[in-house]
């Protein structure tokens, strides 16, 4: 347990500039993913997203299934 705690503590970013850059990068990645989904493009493989009917309703899934298993449920 001490080893896990030390690993987490060592991975913590203490430099404020690096931390801000890291957060900005994550937000940029999320924004890109949302843009691709809104354009019906799979963010994982670049394939097209198609509307599918599932057990619990409709969802968008990658057209490259089963190689790519990306699924998006807008609910």
Secondary structure, 3 states (H helix, E strand, C coil): CHHHHHHHHHHCCCCHHHHHHHHHHHHHHHHHHHHHHHCCECCCCCCEEEEEEECCEEEEEECCCCCCCCEECCC
